[in-house]
C-alpha cells in the first residue's frame, strides 16, 4: 500500500517503509541553492515560490538551512518550468 498523509504515521509506527511518501529523487538544500544562484535568478525563484526575496538571499549568504516548507515551495516553483535539481550541492 502506498504511503499517504492518512497512513504515514501508522506505517512509521509499525516500522513499515515510508520513503515512498517523500520525493527522494529531488534534493534541494542551501548549498545546492547557493550553487544554482550562479546561473538562475534567485529573486525571481523566491517570488514564484511565494517566499520573501531578502529572507532567501540572507539564508544563502549565511548558509542557514532551508525549512521544509521553503524546500517544498522552491521545488514546486522549479517544477512549474519542468526544472528539478539533484545532487548534494557539493
C-alpha positions, 0 to 999 in steps of 0.5 A: 500500500502506498504511503499517504498523509492518512497512513504515514504515521501508522506505517512509521509506527509499525516500522513499515517503509515510508520513503515512498511518501517523500520525493527522494529523487529531488534534493534541494538544500542551501548549498545546492541553492547557493550553487544554482544562484550562479546561473538562475535568478534567485529573486525571481525563484523566491517570488514564484515560490511565494517566499520573501526575496531578502529572507532567501538571499540572507539564508544563502549568504549565511548558509542557514538551512532551508525549512521544509516548507521553503524546500517544498515551495522552491521545488514546486516553483522549479517544477512549474518550468519542468526544472528539478535539481539533484545532487548534494550541492557539493 
